[in-house]
């Protein structure tokens, strides 16, 4: 038996959302009809037209749709958006008030878990009374290139031990624990002009243990030796490193009791139904054996590298759920 439940983040449908293929009602109906719920996660800044707040009408329509389709709100993704002003970053008080608005929106929509990414220890401490008041669980996301034992994460772990609240946990993002670079990214770089030898060198550099800045710098130096202008690759030369981590999947077990949600990141599903860049049987095995209970929220991030209509995200999520189920069965 396992306590793993399935769902998706609507972020998987980013390209279609941006192209206005869906309104929110249509998007939720598509999820329900495709059977890729019941868990539904959102990135608030993407989904809420009145972000960071919600209107009473939106709350009614949202809750009606969830009741009608049998969906479950799994995780509300918060952002700090430090650059909302052009002249300066947010002050500490502005960070707090902006986060408070999002937490209240999450509760109004029925979310019991809020995901944060860059909140400093001082902000987390300040938010705890509100977390208690709203009956929320706060999940700090561990995303590539970080892992459970990265210095920044260790700082948050120490804070959690100090506060000692069951409302504090982590969101595990499988981008941290990949075994190779995603074919979707490599195809994109090939379209931008990199040749097979360049892609091989990129993957060699990626697989080293140097930090992200050192690896990116080494790749940029390599591009110069080949007469390739790094800017010709846009942001993708950098994204190759900060969206793909290669931490050992076994490290998730070090914080398993603190994991409250999983971003089941994936980029490709091959003809055999596997994710070529992420070892799902190994990852799922760690979580089943560790007694994890909660959502695996399928997060197709291939849209960051693929053109619109290059892939069908709904079908990919459906096949991804099949992969997770097969991986769970292997443990038993």
Buried (B, 14 or more C-beta within 10 A) or exposed (E): EBEBBBBBBBBBBBBBBEEEBBEBBEBBBBBBEBEBBBBBBBBBEBBBEEBBEBEEEBBEBBBEBBEEBEBBBBBBBBBBBEEEEEEEEBEEEBBBEBBBBBBBBBBBBBBBBBBBBBBBBEBBEBBBEBBEEBEBBBBBBBBBBBBBBBEEBEEBBEBBEEEEBEBBBBBBBBBBBBBBBBBBBBBBBEEEEBEEEBBEBBBEBBEEEEEBEEBBEBBBEBBEEEEBEBEEBEEBBBBBBBBBBBBBBEBBBBBBEBBBBBBBBBBBBEEEEBBBBBBBBBBBBBBBEBEBEBBBBBBBBBBBBBEEEEBEBBEBBBBBBEBBEBBBEEEE
